[in-house]
Amino acid sequence: MGLFNFRQSLAIDLGTANTIIIKDGKVVLDEPSVVSFDVRSNQILAIGKQANEMYEKGNANIRTVRPLHDGVIADFNAAEQMIRGMIKMISKKRSWFSSALKIVVCIPSGSTEVEIRAVRDSSEHAGGRDVYLIHEPMAAAIGIGIDVLAPEGNMIVDIGGGTTEIAVISLGGIVKDQSIRVAGDVFTQDIVDHMRSTHGVKVGERMAEQIKINVGSVLQDLPNPPEEYAIWGADMKDTLPQRINVTYQEIALCLEKSIQKIEAAILKTLEETPPALYADIVENGVNLIGGGALLRGLAERLTARFEIPFKVAEDPLHAVAKGTGIALNHTDTFKFLIR
Ligand SMILES: Nc1ncnc2c1ncn2[C@@H]1O[C@H](COP(=O)(O)OP(=O)(O)OP(=O)(O)O)[C@@H](O)[C@H]1O
């Protein structure tokens, strides 16, 4: 194979919280969407996990950035550097000749033209020559094995870091969708606020995220409850260390308002769904994906609330990336891909 016609293809799930890259059907990179810079030289210091370690722990010379907010690119330069750096991380020794790099990247379903352009431009500046975009719910549906081209309604609820996307898919298109900016980052902030107001303790985002992962729940009564999660925080009054045993019940209480907003968005989407597709959804159930789908009790709560079976997809954190990877092999036939 000649050096310059060597064609590489990558699927990128560019998420607010995590970026996943798939090559040849396999996850080759799964890293937090974080990049840190040296403030004086503006050079990159670290990307992904290494940069995340520096988050909230840096000094004045280190600027740690999450280039995506609410599912879309908020810092164009940082996003481009992050994508470029991540592609380098997986290519290691071999330099990939940009003349041949094909990329499929996913975008939130509610993206504006400007937001779409930002993703396309960042991907092209990072080396992509043949760039396709796919809406996240479509990628998720493909990733969990749904036949998206069939004349059948399927509903996906993707609770990511920045956005919750709710979409009804049929015949290779998104029939109805809602995107709200209530998802993992908001849950984490709910926990920061709760620790301050209820326990009088200051905790950072990373600690709050650990609480969410360890005892995050949306029900006051779980059949398999997790153990209490012990943390250290600084007392707001005297800055003395406070040890708190956090229970899943208090987290269920502090997430209640945010979960209700997600329920309202699901209800609105169901209300607007054409009757024939609604009937399919009742029959097929609703698929929960994204990191937020891992909140304890979520499927049970939504099933009881809507009287429709909700189920957490297998490997909910990788469904979008997997589907984007499959789309990469069908760029000729999947007409819903955006060029
Ligand atoms: N076990 C868990 N319980 C609750 N939340 C979790 C769990 N594991 C991960 N998360 C949260 O899931 C979110 C990341 O999910 P995901 O990777 O699906 O988002 P993303 O694709 O980066 O974001 P977006 O789709 O909004 O761009 C983070 O907020 C993370 O804290």
The ligand as a MOL file (V3000), in Angstrom:
LIG
                    3D

  0  0  0     0  0            999 V3000
M  V30 BEGIN CTAB
M  V30 COUNTS 31 33 0 0 0
M  V30 BEGIN ATOM
M  V30 1 N -22.2330 5.5350 37.4780 0
M  V30 2 C -22.6490 6.7710 37.1480 0
M  V30 3 N -23.7360 7.3090 37.7550 0
M  V30 4 C -24.1490 8.5500 37.4460 0
M  V30 5 N -23.5540 9.3570 36.5410 0
M  V30 6 C -22.4710 8.8670 35.9120 0
M  V30 7 C -21.9640 7.5580 36.1670 0
M  V30 8 N -20.8640 7.3400 35.3910 0
M  V30 9 C -20.7010 8.4790 34.6670 0
M  V30 10 N -21.6410 9.3910 34.9850 0
M  V30 11 C -21.8000 10.7600 34.4550 0
M  V30 12 O -22.1150 10.6700 33.0760 0
M  V30 13 C -21.6650 11.8760 32.4400 0
M  V30 14 C -20.8780 11.4960 31.1930 0
M  V30 15 O -21.7060 10.7560 30.3590 0
M  V30 16 P -21.3970 10.6220 28.8030 0
M  V30 17 O -19.9990 10.1560 28.6080 0
M  V30 18 O -22.5150 9.8350 28.2240 0
M  V30 19 O -21.5160 12.1580 28.3990 0
M  V30 20 P -20.9130 12.9250 27.1480 0
M  V30 21 O -21.1870 12.1430 25.9170 0
M  V30 22 O -19.5050 13.2940 27.4170 0
M  V30 23 O -21.8050 14.2530 27.2240 0
M  V30 24 P -22.7880 14.9140 26.1500 0
M  V30 25 O -23.5400 13.7870 25.4940 0
M  V30 26 O -23.6790 15.8170 26.9700 0
M  V30 27 O -21.8940 15.6840 25.2490 0
M  V30 28 C -20.8100 12.6250 33.4320 0
M  V30 29 O -21.5580 13.7090 33.9600 0
M  V30 30 C -20.5300 11.5690 34.4930 0
M  V30 31 O -20.3540 12.1800 35.7640 0
M  V30 END ATOM
M  V30 BEGIN BOND
M  V30 1 1 1 2
M  V30 2 1 2 3
M  V30 3 2 2 7
M  V30 4 2 3 4
M  V30 5 1 4 5
M  V30 6 2 5 6
M  V30 7 1 6 7
M  V30 8 1 6 10
M  V30 9 1 7 8
M  V30 10 2 8 9
M  V30 11 1 9 10
M  V30 12 1 10 11
M  V30 13 1 11 12
M  V30 14 1 11 30
M  V30 15 1 12 13
M  V30 16 1 13 14
M  V30 17 1 13 28
M  V30 18 1 14 15
M  V30 19 1 15 16
M  V30 20 2 16 17
M  V30 21 1 16 18
M  V30 22 1 16 19
M  V30 23 1 19 20
M  V30 24 2 20 21
M  V30 25 1 20 22
M  V30 26 1 20 23
M  V30 27 1 23 24
M  V30 28 2 24 25
M  V30 29 1 24 26
M  V30 30 1 24 27
M  V30 31 1 28 29
M  V30 32 1 28 30
M  V30 33 1 30 31
M  V30 END BOND
M  V30 END CTAB
M  END
